[in-house]
């Protein structure tokens, strides 16, 4: 199989609604010695990467956020609950086999 591909209109990624996506930038990139590719002017720091069996890669931007804090009271209650379980102060196991 040739490492060079010619794409038809149907090979170009589409937005979920079926709308054709237009390229805003196009350039050639080369994999370096550690199998990395550099994205020029990347707008995001993190991307989700999907690799397809036809050799295409799709990168979806991700923004990592700090999770909301768990309150001190909630952490105390969780510690107390675990202490009760370890001390044997717990109800009988719930049968979930019907689900």
N, C-alpha and C positions, 0 to 999 in steps of 0.2 A: 504494500500500500504506500502510496506517495505521501511524504510529510506535508505536501502542499494541497490545499483544498480549495475548490471553487464552490462558493455558496450560491444557491438560488434564493429567490425572494422568500421561499418557505423555510429556509434554514435560519433566517434572521430572527432573533428572539422577539416575541410578542408580549405585550402587557397582558395581564390576566383577562381583561375584557376583549382581547383579540386585536387590539390596536397595534399597528406596527411601530416599533421603537426606532427612532432616528438617532444615528450616531452623532455625538457632539464633538468627539475627538477621535482620531484614528492614527495609530502609529504601530510600527513593528517592534517587538520586544524579543530578547534572546534570554534563554534560561542560562543562569550562571553556573559555576562549578558546584554549587550546593543546591541545584535545582530550584532556584528562586527567580522570580520575575519581579522587576521593579515597576510599580504603577506611578506614572508621572502625574504630579499635581493631584494626588488622591485627596478626596474631600473628607474621607473618614479614616479613622485609625484602625478599625476592625471590620472585617468582612466575613460573611458566611460563604463558603465556596462549594459549588456543586460541580462535579465532574461527570460528564456523560460519555457513554460508550463510543460515540462518534468523534471524540477528541475535544469537544467543546467544554469550556468552563464558564460558569455563570457566577458572578460575585454579587452578593447582596449586602449593602452596607448595614452595619450594626452599630448601635450606640450603647455602650455599657453604662449602667446607672448604679448608684449606690442604693442598695435595698433600704427600705424604711427600717428604722430601728425597732427592736422589740423592747418594750418597756421593762424597767427593772422589776415592776410588780409581776408581769407575766413570766419573766425568767425565774423569779422566786417561786411562783406557783408551779412552774414546770419542775423545778428542783424538788419541791415538796411532793409532787405527784410521783416522781421517780423514787424518792425515799420511801413512800408508802408502798410502791410495788415491790421494792427490794425487801421491805419488812413483812411482806405477805398481806398487807392491808389492801386487797384488791378484790373486785367481784370475779365471779366465774367467767371463763372465756366465753365470748359471744360466738355462736354458730353462724357463720356467713355462707355455708355451703348452698343455701337456697338461691343465692345471688349468682 
